[in-house]
Amino acid sequence: MDGERGTAMVRAARDGAEAMVLRLRELVRHESPPGSPPHLTACADLLAGWGEAALGRPAQRVTRDGLPHLLWTAPDQRVLLLGHFDTVWPAGTLASWPFAVRDGLATGPGVCDMKAGIVQMFAALELLGGTSRVGVLLTCDEETGSATSRALIEEQARRSGAVLVCEPSTPDGLLKVARKGGSAYRLVARGRAAHAGVEPQRGVNATVEIAHQVLALPALASPTAGTTVTPTLLAGGTTTNTVPERATLAVDVRAWTPAELDRVDRELRALRPHVRGAKLVLEGGVNRYPMTPDVARPLLEVAAAAAKDLGLPPVEGAYAPGASDANFTAALGVPTLDGLGAVGGGAHARGEYIEVRHLPERAALLAAVMESLLATAR
């Protein structure tokens, strides 16, 4: 890309800045809580129209278990843009936390993770000269583990030359070249019920067993390797006067290497009960292996060159502890670069935000990266 082309692209993106904010407002107002087909379908309807206008072809709606994913394929798919439109926020959140722009920051449920990235995605496609070799996949179950979309993601990644993921960048604008892998487990303790007041000694307390396991889990982590093992959701018992016969514990595991995820998996499966008569059952396993930097570095170099051509600040990469659908595509060995979405922070927290001034320049950067990849693929 020559300097004149880069200048024109940035100028066109900045001319559309106000329209991007208006689109972001509309998209945030379409609440898309996890696992809610009516909300997700309404949001998909909105995005399908935007995508058809940007790509010049209609979306294919792939519905699995009632959840609508949007797919625009290309016959010779050199680039796949990947994102998700579900958020972690329950329906009704907008009533107490509406979309707002103040002091250059836009806030609202899902604004950072990752509705602003979707707005930038479509703006970038509109800046691009041609989209016939660009595919787009927008899923609606990323926040709950991508159970219905994973196969679709992997299928489209395999037929693509590169995958560009529009999850948010780091708060200081760094792209994401590596991500931790993650595992999700549910540890079930089974005991025996008894009357808690009359004959508690006849029971086997599943809640006490789970309490032992909660205290034991930190020993499976490895601070030096950056591996975390975190007890999260806990439940047990039926009534206040009954010795619990069943208790459950959710366990979140994150690690930078496949070997660490596999090690923790083995050790979790080797757990033994502490309470006499109790039994343990482990459900779940490795969800996503890590995204390693070797699949992202070549694309980061393309992004750095594109930023220079556009006259934008230098682009650098970062290691991100959270996982995304980029983990799936990277695990296949497909060149993958993440964090090409909004510059912001506070994802999954009330008050998540994006910096409005970066919307047009990040859209231009994404367009320039696509243009460069398409040019070298000829």
Contacts in CASP RR format, 6 or more apart in sequence:
PFRMAT RR
TARGET T0000
AUTHOR 0000-0000-0000
METHOD contacts of the structure
MODEL  1
MDGERGTAMVRAARDGAEAMVLRLRELVRHESPPGSPPHLTACADLLAGW
GEAALGRPAQRVTRDGLPHLLWTAPDQRVLLLGHFDTVWPAGTLASWPFA
VRDGLATGPGVCDMKAGIVQMFAALELLGGTSRVGVLLTCDEETGSATSR
ALIEEQARRSGAVLVCEPSTPDGLLKVARKGGSAYRLVARGRAAHAGVEP
QRGVNATVEIAHQVLALPALASPTAGTTVTPTLLAGGTTTNTVPERATLA
VDVRAWTPAELDRVDRELRALRPHVRGAKLVLEGGVNRYPMTPDVARPLL
EVAAAAAKDLGLPPVEGAYAPGASDANFTAALGVPTLDGLGAVGGGAHAR
GEYIEVRHLPERAALLAAVMESLLATAR
1 9 0 8 1.000
1 306 0 8 1.000
1 309 0 8 1.000
1 310 0 8 1.000
1 368 0 8 1.000
1 371 0 8 1.000
1 372 0 8 1.000
2 309 0 8 1.000
3 309 0 8 1.000
5 309 0 8 1.000
6 309 0 8 1.000
6 310 0 8 1.000
6 311 0 8 1.000
6 364 0 8 1.000
6 368 0 8 1.000
7 310 0 8 1.000
7 311 0 8 1.000
9 127 0 8 1.000
9 310 0 8 1.000
9 364 0 8 1.000
9 367 0 8 1.000
9 368 0 8 1.000
10 310 0 8 1.000
10 311 0 8 1.000
10 312 0 8 1.000
10 360 0 8 1.000
10 361 0 8 1.000
10 364 0 8 1.000
12 127 0 8 1.000
12 364 0 8 1.000
13 123 0 8 1.000
13 127 0 8 1.000
13 360 0 8 1.000
13 361 0 8 1.000
13 363 0 8 1.000
13 364 0 8 1.000
13 367 0 8 1.000
14 360 0 8 1.000
14 361 0 8 1.000
16 123 0 8 1.000
16 360 0 8 1.000
17 356 0 8 1.000
17 359 0 8 1.000
17 360 0 8 1.000
20 119 0 8 1.000
20 120 0 8 1.000
20 123 0 8 1.000
20 359 0 8 1.000
20 360 0 8 1.000
20 363 0 8 1.000
21 101 0 8 1.000
21 106 0 8 1.000
21 356 0 8 1.000
21 359 0 8 1.000
23 50 0 8 1.000
23 119 0 8 1.000
23 122 0 8 1.000
24 99 0 8 1.000
24 106 0 8 1.000
24 111 0 8 1.000
24 115 0 8 1.000
24 116 0 8 1.000
24 119 0 8 1.000
24 359 0 8 1.000
25 99 0 8 1.000
26 46 0 8 1.000
27 43 0 8 1.000
27 46 0 8 1.000
27 47 0 8 1.000
27 85 0 8 1.000
27 115 0 8 1.000
27 118 0 8 1.000
27 119 0 8 1.000
28 94 0 8 1.000
28 99 0 8 1.000
28 108 0 8 1.000
28 109 0 8 1.000
28 110 0 8 1.000
28 111 0 8 1.000
28 115 0 8 1.000
29 94 0 8 1.000
29 99 0 8 1.000
30 39 0 8 1.000
30 42 0 8 1.000
30 43 0 8 1.000
30 46 0 8 1.000
31 39 0 8 1.000
31 43 0 8 1.000
31 87 0 8 1.000
31 89 0 8 1.000
31 91 0 8 1.000
31 92 0 8 1.000
31 93 0 8 1.000
31 94 0 8 1.000
31 109 0 8 1.000
32 39 0 8 1.000
32 40 0 8 1.000
32 43 0 8 1.000
32 85 0 8 1.000
32 86 0 8 1.000
32 87 0 8 1.000
32 140 0 8 1.000
33 39 0 8 1.000
33 40 0 8 1.000
33 86 0 8 1.000
33 87 0 8 1.000
33 89 0 8 1.000
33 90 0 8 1.000
33 91 0 8 1.000
33 93 0 8 1.000
34 86 0 8 1.000
34 87 0 8 1.000
34 88 0 8 1.000
34 141 0 8 1.000
34 143 0 8 1.000
34 144 0 8 1.000
35 67 0 8 1.000
35 86 0 8 1.000
35 140 0 8 1.000
35 141 0 8 1.000
35 144 0 8 1.000
36 91 0 8 1.000
37 66 0 8 1.000
37 67 0 8 1.000
37 68 0 8 1.000
39 91 0 8 1.000
40 67 0 8 1.000
40 68 0 8 1.000
40 85 0 8 1.000
40 86 0 8 1.000
40 140 0 8 1.000
41 68 0 8 1.000
43 85 0 8 1.000
43 140 0 8 1.000
44 61 0 8 1.000
44 68 0 8 1.000
44 69 0 8 1.000
44 70 0 8 1.000
44 85 0 8 1.000
44 138 0 8 1.000
44 140 0 8 1.000
47 59 0 8 1.000
47 70 0 8 1.000
47 85 0 8 1.000
47 118 0 8 1.000
47 138 0 8 1.000
48 58 0 8 1.000
48 59 0 8 1.000
48 61 0 8 1.000
48 70 0 8 1.000
49 59 0 8 1.000
50 122 0 8 1.000
51 59 0 8 1.000
51 72 0 8 1.000
51 122 0 8 1.000
51 125 0 8 1.000
51 136 0 8 1.000
52 58 0 8 1.000
52 59 0 8 1.000
54 122 0 8 1.000
54 125 0 8 1.000
54 126 0 8 1.000
54 131 0 8 1.000
55 72 0 8 1.000
55 125 0 8 1.000
55 131 0 8 1.000
55 134 0 8 1.000
55 135 0 8 1.000
55 136 0 8 1.000
56 131 0 8 1.000
57 72 0 8 1.000
58 72 0 8 1.000
59 70 0 8 1.000
59 71 0 8 1.000
59 72 0 8 1.000
60 70 0 8 1.000
60 71 0 8 1.000
60 72 0 8 1.000
60 73 0 8 1.000
61 68 0 8 1.000
61 69 0 8 1.000
61 70 0 8 1.000
61 71 0 8 1.000
62 68 0 8 1.000
62 69 0 8 1.000
62 70 0 8 1.000
62 71 0 8 1.000
62 152 0 8 1.000
63 69 0 8 1.000
64 148 0 8 1.000
64 149 0 8 1.000
64 152 0 8 1.000
65 148 0 8 1.000
67 140 0 8 1.000
67 141 0 8 1.000
67 148 0 8 1.000
67 149 0 8 1.000
68 140 0 8 1.000
69 137 0 8 1.000
69 138 0 8 1.000
69 139 0 8 1.000
69 140 0 8 1.000
69 141 0 8 1.000
69 148 0 8 1.000
69 149 0 8 1.000
69 152 0 8 1.000
70 85 0 8 1.000
70 136 0 8 1.000
70 137 0 8 1.000
70 138 0 8 1.000
71 136 0 8 1.000
71 137 0 8 1.000
71 138 0 8 1.000
71 152 0 8 1.000
71 156 0 8 1.000
72 135 0 8 1.000
72 136 0 8 1.000
72 137 0 8 1.000
73 135 0 8 1.000
73 156 0 8 1.000
74 131 0 8 1.000
74 132 0 8 1.000
74 133 0 8 1.000
74 134 0 8 1.000
74 135 0 8 1.000
75 132 0 8 1.000
76 132 0 8 1.000
76 133 0 8 1.000
77 133 0 8 1.000
77 134 0 8 1.000
77 135 0 8 1.000
77 156 0 8 1.000
77 159 0 8 1.000
77 160 0 8 1.000
77 161 0 8 1.000
78 133 0 8 1.000
78 134 0 8 1.000
78 160 0 8 1.000
78 161 0 8 1.000
78 162 0 8 1.000
78 373 0 8 1.000
78 374 0 8 1.000
78 377 0 8 1.000
79 133 0 8 1.000
79 134 0 8 1.000
79 135 0 8 1.000
79 160 0 8 1.000
79 161 0 8 1.000
79 162 0 8 1.000
79 163 0 8 1.000
79 164 0 8 1.000
79 370 0 8 1.000
79 373 0 8 1.000
79 374 0 8 1.000
80 134 0 8 1.000
80 135 0 8 1.000
80 136 0 8 1.000
80 137 0 8 1.000
80 156 0 8 1.000
80 157 0 8 1.000
80 160 0 8 1.000
80 161 0 8 1.000
80 162 0 8 1.000
80 163 0 8 1.000
80 164 0 8 1.000
80 329 0 8 1.000
81 121 0 8 1.000
81 125 0 8 1.000
81 134 0 8 1.000
81 135 0 8 1.000
81 136 0 8 1.000
81 137 0 8 1.000
81 164 0 8 1.000
81 166 0 8 1.000
81 366 0 8 1.000
81 370 0 8 1.000
82 136 0 8 1.000
82 137 0 8 1.000
82 153 0 8 1.000
82 156 0 8 1.000
82 157 0 8 1.000
82 163 0 8 1.000
82 164 0 8 1.000
82 165 0 8 1.000
82 166 0 8 1.000
82 325 0 8 1.000
82 326 0 8 1.000
82 329 0 8 1.000
83 114 0 8 1.000
83 117 0 8 1.000
83 118 0 8 1.000
83 121 0 8 1.000
83 137 0 8 1.000
83 138 0 8 1.000
83 139 0 8 1.000
83 142 0 8 1.000
83 165 0 8 1.000
83 166 0 8 1.000
83 167 0 8 1.000
83 325 0 8 1.000
84 114 0 8 1.000
84 138 0 8 1.000
84 139 0 8 1.000
84 140 0 8 1.000
84 141 0 8 1.000
84 142 0 8 1.000
84 143 0 8 1.000
84 149 0 8 1.000
84 325 0 8 1.000
85 114 0 8 1.000
85 115 0 8 1.000
85 118 0 8 1.000
85 138 0 8 1.000
85 139 0 8 1.000
85 140 0 8 1.000
86 139 0 8 1.000
86 140 0 8 1.000
86 141 0 8 1.000
86 142 0 8 1.000
86 143 0 8 1.000
86 144 0 8 1.000
87 109 0 8 1.000
87 110 0 8 1.000
87 113 0 8 1.000
87 115 0 8 1.000
87 143 0 8 1.000
88 110 0 8 1.000
88 113 0 8 1.000
88 143 0 8 1.000
88 348 0 8 1.000
89 109 0 8 1.000
89 110 0 8 1.000
93 109 0 8 1.000
94 108 0 8 1.000
94 109 0 8 1.000
97 107 0 8 1.000
97 108 0 8 1.000
97 109 0 8 1.000
97 350 0 8 1.000
97 351 0 8 1.000
98 108 0 8 1.000
99 106 0 8 1.000
99 107 0 8 1.000
99 108 0 8 1.000
99 111 0 8 1.000
100 106 0 8 1.000
100 107 0 8 1.000
100 108 0 8 1.000
101 107 0 8 1.000
101 356 0 8 1.000
104 355 0 8 1.000
104 356 0 8 1.000
104 357 0 8 1.000
105 353 0 8 1.000
105 354 0 8 1.000
105 355 0 8 1.000
105 356 0 8 1.000
106 116 0 8 1.000
106 353 0 8 1.000
106 354 0 8 1.000
106 356 0 8 1.000
107 351 0 8 1.000
107 352 0 8 1.000
107 353 0 8 1.000
108 351 0 8 1.000
108 352 0 8 1.000
108 353 0 8 1.000
109 352 0 8 1.000
110 347 0 8 1.000
110 352 0 8 1.000
111 342 0 8 1.000
111 352 0 8 1.000
111 353 0 8 1.000
111 354 0 8 1.000
112 168 0 8 1.000
112 342 0 8 1.000
112 344 0 8 1.000
112 345 0 8 1.000
112 346 0 8 1.000
112 347 0 8 1.000
112 352 0 8 1.000
112 353 0 8 1.000
112 354 0 8 1.000
113 167 0 8 1.000
113 168 0 8 1.000
113 347 0 8 1.000
113 348 0 8 1.000
113 352 0 8 1.000
114 166 0 8 1.000
114 167 0 8 1.000
114 168 0 8 1.000
114 341 0 8 1.000
114 342 0 8 1.000
116 168 0 8 1.000
116 341 0 8 1.000
116 342 0 8 1.000
116 354 0 8 1.000
116 359 0 8 1.000
117 166 0 8 1.000
117 167 0 8 1.000
117 168 0 8 1.000
117 340 0 8 1.000
117 341 0 8 1.000
117 342 0 8 1.000
117 362 0 8 1.000
118 138 0 8 1.000
118 166 0 8 1.000
119 359 0 8 1.000
120 166 0 8 1.000
120 340 0 8 1.000
120 341 0 8 1.000
120 342 0 8 1.000
120 359 0 8 1.000
120 362 0 8 1.000
120 363 0 8 1.000
120 366 0 8 1.000
121 136 0 8 1.000
121 166 0 8 1.000
121 341 0 8 1.000
121 363 0 8 1.000
121 366 0 8 1.000
123 359 0 8 1.000
123 360 0 8 1.000
123 363 0 8 1.000
123 367 0 8 1.000
124 363 0 8 1.000
124 364 0 8 1.000
124 366 0 8 1.000
124 367 0 8 1.000
124 370 0 8 1.000
125 131 0 8 1.000
125 134 0 8 1.000
125 136 0 8 1.000
125 367 0 8 1.000
127 363 0 8 1.000
127 364 0 8 1.000
127 367 0 8 1.000
128 134 0 8 1.000
128 367 0 8 1.000
128 370 0 8 1.000
128 371 0 8 1.000
129 371 0 8 1.000
130 374 0 8 1.000
133 374 0 8 1.000
133 377 0 8 1.000
134 370 0 8 1.000
134 374 0 8 1.000
135 156 0 8 1.000
135 160 0 8 1.000
137 152 0 8 1.000
137 153 0 8 1.000
137 156 0 8 1.000
139 146 0 8 1.000
139 149 0 8 1.000
139 152 0 8 1.000
139 153 0 8 1.000
139 325 0 8 1.000
140 149 0 8 1.000
141 147 0 8 1.000
141 148 0 8 1.000
141 149 0 8 1.000
142 149 0 8 1.000
142 324 0 8 1.000
142 325 0 8 1.000
145 184 0 8 1.000
145 287 0 8 1.000
146 153 0 8 1.000
146 325 0 8 1.000
146 328 0 8 1.000
149 325 0 8 1.000
150 325 0 8 1.000
150 328 0 8 1.000
153 325 0 8 1.000
153 328 0 8 1.000
153 329 0 8 1.000
154 328 0 8 1.000
154 329 0 8 1.000
154 332 0 8 1.000
157 163 0 8 1.000
157 328 0 8 1.000
157 329 0 8 1.000
157 332 0 8 1.000
157 334 0 8 1.000
157 336 0 8 1.000
158 332 0 8 1.000
158 334 0 8 1.000
160 334 0 8 1.000
161 334 0 8 1.000
161 335 0 8 1.000
161 373 0 8 1.000
161 377 0 8 1.000
162 299 0 8 1.000
162 334 0 8 1.000
162 335 0 8 1.000
162 336 0 8 1.000
162 337 0 8 1.000
162 373 0 8 1.000
163 326 0 8 1.000
163 329 0 8 1.000
163 334 0 8 1.000
163 335 0 8 1.000
163 336 0 8 1.000
163 337 0 8 1.000
164 299 0 8 1.000
164 336 0 8 1.000
164 337 0 8 1.000
164 340 0 8 1.000
164 366 0 8 1.000
164 369 0 8 1.000
164 370 0 8 1.000
165 176 0 8 1.000
165 324 0 8 1.000
165 325 0 8 1.000
165 326 0 8 1.000
165 329 0 8 1.000
165 336 0 8 1.000
165 337 0 8 1.000
165 338 0 8 1.000
165 339 0 8 1.000
165 340 0 8 1.000
166 339 0 8 1.000
166 340 0 8 1.000
166 341 0 8 1.000
166 366 0 8 1.000
167 176 0 8 1.000
167 324 0 8 1.000
167 326 0 8 1.000
167 338 0 8 1.000
167 339 0 8 1.000
167 340 0 8 1.000
167 341 0 8 1.000
168 339 0 8 1.000
168 341 0 8 1.000
168 342 0 8 1.000
168 343 0 8 1.000
168 344 0 8 1.000
168 345 0 8 1.000
168 347 0 8 1.000
168 354 0 8 1.000
169 175 0 8 1.000
169 176 0 8 1.000
169 339 0 8 1.000
169 340 0 8 1.000
169 341 0 8 1.000
169 342 0 8 1.000
169 343 0 8 1.000
169 344 0 8 1.000
169 362 0 8 1.000
170 176 0 8 1.000
170 318 0 8 1.000
170 320 0 8 1.000
170 339 0 8 1.000
171 343 0 8 1.000
171 344 0 8 1.000
171 345 0 8 1.000
171 346 0 8 1.000
172 343 0 8 1.000
173 343 0 8 1.000
173 344 0 8 1.000
173 358 0 8 1.000
174 316 0 8 1.000
174 317 0 8 1.000
174 318 0 8 1.000
175 300 0 8 1.000
175 303 0 8 1.000
175 315 0 8 1.000
175 316 0 8 1.000
175 317 0 8 1.000
175 318 0 8 1.000
175 337 0 8 1.000
175 338 0 8 1.000
175 339 0 8 1.000
175 340 0 8 1.000
176 291 0 8 1.000
176 296 0 8 1.000
176 317 0 8 1.000
176 318 0 8 1.000
176 319 0 8 1.000
176 320 0 8 1.000
176 324 0 8 1.000
176 326 0 8 1.000
176 337 0 8 1.000
176 338 0 8 1.000
176 339 0 8 1.000
177 291 0 8 1.000
177 293 0 8 1.000
177 296 0 8 1.000
177 297 0 8 1.000
177 300 0 8 1.000
177 317 0 8 1.000
177 318 0 8 1.000
177 319 0 8 1.000
177 337 0 8 1.000
177 338 0 8 1.000
178 256 0 8 1.000
178 290 0 8 1.000
178 291 0 8 1.000
178 292 0 8 1.000
178 293 0 8 1.000
178 296 0 8 1.000
178 319 0 8 1.000
178 320 0 8 1.000
179 290 0 8 1.000
179 291 0 8 1.000
179 319 0 8 1.000
179 320 0 8 1.000
179 321 0 8 1.000
179 322 0 8 1.000
179 323 0 8 1.000
179 324 0 8 1.000
179 326 0 8 1.000
179 327 0 8 1.000
179 330 0 8 1.000
179 338 0 8 1.000
180 254 0 8 1.000
180 255 0 8 1.000
180 256 0 8 1.000
180 290 0 8 1.000
180 320 0 8 1.000
180 321 0 8 1.000
180 322 0 8 1.000
180 323 0 8 1.000
181 254 0 8 1.000
181 255 0 8 1.000
181 256 0 8 1.000
181 261 0 8 1.000
181 286 0 8 1.000
181 287 0 8 1.000
181 288 0 8 1.000
181 289 0 8 1.000
181 290 0 8 1.000
181 291 0 8 1.000
181 322 0 8 1.000
181 323 0 8 1.000
181 327 0 8 1.000
182 252 0 8 1.000
182 253 0 8 1.000
182 254 0 8 1.000
182 255 0 8 1.000
182 261 0 8 1.000
182 286 0 8 1.000
182 287 0 8 1.000
182 288 0 8 1.000
182 289 0 8 1.000
182 290 0 8 1.000
182 323 0 8 1.000
182 327 0 8 1.000
183 252 0 8 1.000
183 253 0 8 1.000
183 254 0 8 1.000
183 261 0 8 1.000
183 264 0 8 1.000
183 265 0 8 1.000
183 284 0 8 1.000
183 285 0 8 1.000
183 286 0 8 1.000
183 287 0 8 1.000
184 250 0 8 1.000
184 251 0 8 1.000
184 252 0 8 1.000
184 253 0 8 1.000
184 284 0 8 1.000
184 285 0 8 1.000
184 287 0 8 1.000
185 250 0 8 1.000
185 251 0 8 1.000
185 253 0 8 1.000
185 268 0 8 1.000
185 282 0 8 1.000
185 283 0 8 1.000
185 284 0 8 1.000
185 285 0 8 1.000
186 248 0 8 1.000
186 249 0 8 1.000
186 250 0 8 1.000
186 251 0 8 1.000
186 282 0 8 1.000
186 283 0 8 1.000
186 284 0 8 1.000
187 210 0 8 1.000
187 213 0 8 1.000
187 248 0 8 1.000
187 249 0 8 1.000
187 250 0 8 1.000
187 251 0 8 1.000
187 268 0 8 1.000
187 271 0 8 1.000
187 280 0 8 1.000
187 281 0 8 1.000
187 282 0 8 1.000
187 283 0 8 1.000
188 246 0 8 1.000
188 247 0 8 1.000
188 248 0 8 1.000
188 280 0 8 1.000
188 281 0 8 1.000
188 282 0 8 1.000
188 283 0 8 1.000
189 206 0 8 1.000
189 207 0 8 1.000
189 209 0 8 1.000
189 210 0 8 1.000
189 213 0 8 1.000
189 246 0 8 1.000
189 247 0 8 1.000
189 248 0 8 1.000
189 249 0 8 1.000
189 273 0 8 1.000
189 278 0 8 1.000
189 279 0 8 1.000
189 280 0 8 1.000
190 206 0 8 1.000
190 245 0 8 1.000
190 246 0 8 1.000
190 278 0 8 1.000
190 279 0 8 1.000
190 280 0 8 1.000
190 281 0 8 1.000
191 203 0 8 1.000
191 204 0 8 1.000
191 205 0 8 1.000
191 206 0 8 1.000
191 209 0 8 1.000
191 244 0 8 1.000
191 245 0 8 1.000
191 246 0 8 1.000
191 275 0 8 1.000
191 277 0 8 1.000
191 278 0 8 1.000
191 279 0 8 1.000
192 202 0 8 1.000
192 203 0 8 1.000
192 204 0 8 1.000
192 243 0 8 1.000
192 245 0 8 1.000
192 277 0 8 1.000
193 203 0 8 1.000
193 238 0 8 1.000
193 242 0 8 1.000
193 243 0 8 1.000
193 244 0 8 1.000
193 245 0 8 1.000
194 200 0 8 1.000
194 201 0 8 1.000
194 202 0 8 1.000
194 203 0 8 1.000
194 242 0 8 1.000
194 243 0 8 1.000
195 202 0 8 1.000
195 241 0 8 1.000
195 242 0 8 1.000
195 243 0 8 1.000
196 240 0 8 1.000
196 241 0 8 1.000
196 242 0 8 1.000
196 243 0 8 1.000
197 241 0 8 1.000
200 243 0 8 1.000
202 243 0 8 1.000
203 243 0 8 1.000
203 245 0 8 1.000
204 243 0 8 1.000
204 245 0 8 1.000
204 275 0 8 1.000
204 276 0 8 1.000
204 277 0 8 1.000
204 278 0 8 1.000
205 243 0 8 1.000
205 244 0 8 1.000
205 275 0 8 1.000
205 278 0 8 1.000
206 236 0 8 1.000
206 237 0 8 1.000
206 244 0 8 1.000
206 245 0 8 1.000
206 246 0 8 1.000
206 247 0 8 1.000
206 278 0 8 1.000
207 236 0 8 1.000
207 237 0 8 1.000
207 244 0 8 1.000
207 247 0 8 1.000
208 275 0 8 1.000
209 247 0 8 1.000
209 273 0 8 1.000
209 274 0 8 1.000
209 275 0 8 1.000
209 278 0 8 1.000
209 280 0 8 1.000
210 234 0 8 1.000
210 236 0 8 1.000
210 247 0 8 1.000
210 248 0 8 1.000
210 249 0 8 1.000
212 273 0 8 1.000
212 274 0 8 1.000
212 275 0 8 1.000
213 249 0 8 1.000
213 271 0 8 1.000
213 274 0 8 1.000
213 280 0 8 1.000
214 231 0 8 1.000
214 234 0 8 1.000
214 249 0 8 1.000
216 271 0 8 1.000
217 229 0 8 1.000
217 230 0 8 1.000
217 231 0 8 1.000
217 251 0 8 1.000
218 229 0 8 1.000
220 229 0 8 1.000
220 264 0 8 1.000
220 267 0 8 1.000
220 268 0 8 1.000
221 227 0 8 1.000
221 228 0 8 1.000
221 229 0 8 1.000
222 255 0 8 1.000
222 260 0 8 1.000
225 255 0 8 1.000
225 256 0 8 1.000
225 257 0 8 1.000
225 260 0 8 1.000
226 254 0 8 1.000
226 255 0 8 1.000
226 256 0 8 1.000
226 260 0 8 1.000
227 253 0 8 1.000
227 254 0 8 1.000
227 255 0 8 1.000
227 256 0 8 1.000
227 260 0 8 1.000
227 264 0 8 1.000
228 252 0 8 1.000
228 253 0 8 1.000
228 254 0 8 1.000
228 255 0 8 1.000
229 251 0 8 1.000
229 252 0 8 1.000
229 253 0 8 1.000
229 264 0 8 1.000
230 251 0 8 1.000
230 252 0 8 1.000
230 253 0 8 1.000
230 254 0 8 1.000
231 249 0 8 1.000
231 250 0 8 1.000
231 251 0 8 1.000
232 249 0 8 1.000
232 250 0 8 1.000
232 251 0 8 1.000
232 252 0 8 1.000
233 248 0 8 1.000
233 249 0 8 1.000
233 250 0 8 1.000
234 247 0 8 1.000
234 248 0 8 1.000
234 249 0 8 1.000
234 250 0 8 1.000
235 247 0 8 1.000
235 248 0 8 1.000
236 244 0 8 1.000
236 246 0 8 1.000
236 247 0 8 1.000
236 248 0 8 1.000
237 244 0 8 1.000
237 245 0 8 1.000
237 246 0 8 1.000
237 247 0 8 1.000
238 244 0 8 1.000
238 245 0 8 1.000
251 268 0 8 1.000
253 261 0 8 1.000
253 264 0 8 1.000
253 265 0 8 1.000
253 268 0 8 1.000
254 321 0 8 1.000
254 322 0 8 1.000
254 323 0 8 1.000
255 261 0 8 1.000
255 264 0 8 1.000
255 290 0 8 1.000
256 290 0 8 1.000
256 319 0 8 1.000
257 290 0 8 1.000
258 289 0 8 1.000
258 290 0 8 1.000
261 286 0 8 1.000
261 289 0 8 1.000
261 290 0 8 1.000
262 286 0 8 1.000
265 285 0 8 1.000
265 286 0 8 1.000
268 282 0 8 1.000
269 282 0 8 1.000
271 280 0 8 1.000
271 282 0 8 1.000
272 280 0 8 1.000
273 279 0 8 1.000
273 280 0 8 1.000
287 323 0 8 1.000
288 323 0 8 1.000
288 327 0 8 1.000
288 328 0 8 1.000
288 331 0 8 1.000
289 327 0 8 1.000
289 331 0 8 1.000
290 327 0 8 1.000
290 330 0 8 1.000
291 323 0 8 1.000
291 324 0 8 1.000
291 326 0 8 1.000
291 327 0 8 1.000
291 330 0 8 1.000
291 331 0 8 1.000
291 336 0 8 1.000
291 338 0 8 1.000
292 330 0 8 1.000
293 319 0 8 1.000
295 330 0 8 1.000
295 333 0 8 1.000
295 334 0 8 1.000
295 335 0 8 1.000
295 336 0 8 1.000
296 317 0 8 1.000
296 330 0 8 1.000
296 335 0 8 1.000
296 336 0 8 1.000
296 337 0 8 1.000
296 338 0 8 1.000
298 335 0 8 1.000
299 335 0 8 1.000
299 336 0 8 1.000
299 337 0 8 1.000
299 369 0 8 1.000
299 373 0 8 1.000
300 315 0 8 1.000
300 316 0 8 1.000
300 317 0 8 1.000
300 337 0 8 1.000
302 369 0 8 1.000
302 372 0 8 1.000
302 373 0 8 1.000
303 315 0 8 1.000
303 337 0 8 1.000
303 340 0 8 1.000
303 365 0 8 1.000
303 369 0 8 1.000
304 314 0 8 1.000
304 315 0 8 1.000
304 316 0 8 1.000
305 372 0 8 1.000
306 315 0 8 1.000
306 365 0 8 1.000
306 368 0 8 1.000
306 369 0 8 1.000
306 371 0 8 1.000
306 372 0 8 1.000
307 313 0 8 1.000
307 314 0 8 1.000
307 315 0 8 1.000
307 365 0 8 1.000
307 368 0 8 1.000
308 314 0 8 1.000
309 368 0 8 1.000
310 361 0 8 1.000
310 364 0 8 1.000
310 365 0 8 1.000
310 368 0 8 1.000
312 361 0 8 1.000
312 364 0 8 1.000
312 365 0 8 1.000
315 365 0 8 1.000
320 338 0 8 1.000
320 339 0 8 1.000
324 338 0 8 1.000
326 336 0 8 1.000
326 338 0 8 1.000
329 336 0 8 1.000
330 336 0 8 1.000
337 369 0 8 1.000
340 362 0 8 1.000
340 365 0 8 1.000
340 366 0 8 1.000
340 369 0 8 1.000
341 362 0 8 1.000
341 366 0 8 1.000
342 354 0 8 1.000
342 355 0 8 1.000
342 358 0 8 1.000
342 359 0 8 1.000
342 362 0 8 1.000
343 354 0 8 1.000
343 355 0 8 1.000
343 358 0 8 1.000
343 362 0 8 1.000
344 352 0 8 1.000
344 353 0 8 1.000
344 354 0 8 1.000
344 355 0 8 1.000
345 352 0 8 1.000
345 353 0 8 1.000
345 354 0 8 1.000
346 352 0 8 1.000
346 353 0 8 1.000
END
